[in-house]
């Protein structure tokens, strides 16, 4: 397993306060968990927003593609490619942390 400091999926991940990203199975799969999304409402106030319809956090698993080669970045993180292979949503950060670890173990065994 290799851990990264950036989120691996979700178009609004830059507004999420929680993210975990781990490559597993010799880099074949990327397990990405994001959540605690805060966006401004029409009045300019920050409001917590659900991801999807049933949770504030989510984990998704993807196959990996090429490694980030941006010289200004240096993260070395593989890019998520294709459709989501597995996913779950959660209500709390604790559930999301436990779920991320569970998916990492599950997808390590698949390889």
N, C-alpha and C positions, 0 to 999 in steps of 0.2 A: 504494500500500500504506500502511496505517496500523497501527501496532503498539500493543498494549494491555498493561497491567501485570497483568491478571487472566486466569485460565484461562477458556476459552470453553465448556468442556463437562466432563462427568464428575462424578457425584454425590459422589465422594470427593476431588475436586481440592483441597479445603482441606487435605488431608493429604499432598499431593504437594509435593516440594521443587523440581520442575522444571515450568515452564509457559511456553509461548509462545502468543500469540494475535495474529492479523493479519487485518484485513479486506482483501480484494483485489477487483479488477475493479469499481472505483468503489463499493465497499461492498456488492456483491451477494453475496459469499461470505465466510464466516468460517473461517479455518484455525486450528485449535486443537490444540496439542500439550501433553500432560501426562505426568508420570511420576515415577519415583523415589518411589513410594508407601511410606510407613512407617506401620504400625499396631501397636497393642499386642496382644500375645498374651494368653492366659489368665493368665499369670504377671505381666503388666504390663510385659513387656520389649518394646521396639520391635523390630519385624522388618520387613525389606523384603518387599513383597508384589508379585506380578505383577499386571499389569492385563490382564484376560482370561486366556487360558491360555498365551499364547506370547510374552510380552514384558513389560518393565518400563516401557516408554514407548509412547505411541500418539499418532498424528495422526488427526484427523477433520475433514472439511469439511462445512459446513452452509450452507444459504441463511440470509440475515440477516433479522431482523424489526425490531421497533421499537428505537429507541435507549434505553438506560438513562436514565430520567428521575428517578431518586432524587436529591433535592436534597442529601442528605448524602453522596452518592458523588461525582458529578461526573466519572465516568470517560468518559462519552460513547460507551461500547462498544455495538455492536449485539448483540441477543440472537440466539442460534442457534435456528433454528426447523426443524421437520420432521425427516425422517429423514436420517441420515448419507449423504452423496453419494459419499464416497471415504474410505478409511482405510488405515493401515498400522501395524504394531507393530514395535518395535525393542528391542534388548537394552541399548544404551548411550546415554548422553547425547549423545555425538558423532554417533551414527547418527540420533538424534531431531532434533538441530539441523539436520543435512544434509537429513533427510526433510522437516522443516517448510519449509525453504527451497525444496525441490523442489516440494512441493505448492503453495506460494505462486506459483511461476513457472507451473506447470501450470494452475492455476485462474485466473490473470490472463489467460492466452491464451484460455480458454474464453469469456470475456465479450466 
